[in-house]
Amino acid sequence: MGMPSINISFKETAIASMERAERGIVALILKEETVPASNPIAVLSPADIPTGISDFNKKQINLTLMGYVKSPKKVICFFVDDDEADGVNYTEAYNYFAHTSFDYMAIPTVATDGKTQEVATWIKGQRTGGKMCKAVLPNTAADNEGIVNFATASMTDGEETFTTEEYCSRIAGLIAGTPLTISCTYAPLNELVDCSHLTNADMDTAINAGKFIIYFDGEKVKVGRGVNSLVTTNEDKGADFKKIKLVDAMDMIYTDIKMTAQDNYLGKYSNSYDNKCLLMSAISGYFDQLMLDGVLGGYSVGIDIAAQRAYLKGTGVNTDTMNDDEIKAYNTGSQVFLKSTISILDAIEDITLSINI
């Protein structure tokens, strides 16, 4: 029979969730000639950065901690052996992060190591399995909402010039430090003085191709638009799935309902109609809080009558003469069929102003 499960159909028109999950955790995979005895290392502030690692890795952690509105809540640094003879191996890091909560992953040497597609495939696999993590990867057209394709060729702070892969840590920290009530579109990177220049047309083309770019507006360097690498949409994944802000909200909601149901509902209540109503009430309470926080614009939640009727028919129950109320109250074994519609608020990013004189 397998483990009890919650089947969450996460489409733009049907979402369910409960308690807000912790956000803002960045996972870094860093190469060291000598892996620290304590590995991995959780960094909450610059004071937590270990002294024995390379200057390059110290710089990467500091870049990640810069964040945006706030710093990431945590940067988890997993160190791998920089073995020039055998090549670097990320397997131990994958095994660790598969069972550790994080929001965004970055690897400042991933392209040099020849691992961009490997990491993209791993992230996609994690998301398919229900772990809603994401990664910022350099020049990686993954066509997936879980991969941010950072594609600006170079950037400088006036003293040092960074390659695309070297600045993915900064972008991961910036996104992780962005509250769900706003987007990272036009977020300034105040430490930079310049970056690769593109024409307006080239920037539009890049963004439409699912590339996350930064640009110099004549005064400062800032993010173009907060998009991920998804370009191919369908009826289950529409244009909303291209927006980092909206996917972050979707991922949070998915994770919340999954973890809360596992911890507080599965196996702990009889599957009566009254207890289904208690579950719906808990979900509604969470949605109410999201509305107060400015994440949602509205919602509805209730029994999925069509799905429940189909299930009952499949078990041999004659539902032809049953009304909706009877379907709602009917015994469904261990199955709970809920349906929710929510409206996730986007950020103001496009303004049209007509001035008449």
CORDA-V373897 format. One line per field, one symbol per residue. phi: phi as a letter, one per 20 degrees, with the letter a starting at -180 (. if undefined). psi: psi as a letter, one per 30 degrees, with the letter a starting at -180 (. if undefined). burial: # if it has 24 or more other C-alpha atoms within 12 Angstrom, else .. A space follows every 50 residues. Layout:
BEGIN
phi: ???
psi: ???
burial: ???
END
This chain:
BEGIN
phi: .mfgcdedeedfdbbcbcdfefdmdddddcecfcfgfebeceddbgfeff feeffgfgfffffffflcfcfgfadeddedfeeffenfcegffgffffdc fbdcdbcfcffgfmdffffgfffgffffeoeeebbdcelceelbfedeef cffbbcendcddegffdfffffffffeeffecdegmffdffedabgecfg ffffffffemdecdbeeocbebffbfddefcedbfecefgfeeggffgff fffgffffffffeccfmdcfeefffffffffffffffgffffeneddrab bafeffffffffgfeneedfdeeffffgeffdmeecddccccdefeefcc cdcdddc
psi: fakkljjjjilfgjkkldkklklgkkkkjkkkejkkejklkkkflfffkk fglleeeeeeeeeefebcellkekjjjkklkijfeflkkgeeeeeeffgk klekkkjfgeeefhgeeeeeeeeeeeeeggjillkjkkhjifhkffkjik gkellkgfekkkleefgeeeeeeeefgjlffllgkgkkiffkfllkklle eeeeeeefggkjllljgfelklkdkilafkfjlafejafeffkeeeeeee eeeeeeeeeeeeffekffkkileefeeeeeeeeeeeeeeeeefgekflll kakjeeeeeeeeefggkjgegkleeeeefkkgbgkkjlkkkljkklljfk kkjkkk.
burial: .....#.#####.###################..#...#######...## ..#...#############.###########......###..##..##.# ###########.#.###.######.##..##################### ######.....#############################.#####.... ..#..###########....###########.....#.############ ###########...##....#.#..#..##.###.###.#....##..## #####..##.##..............######..#############... .......
END
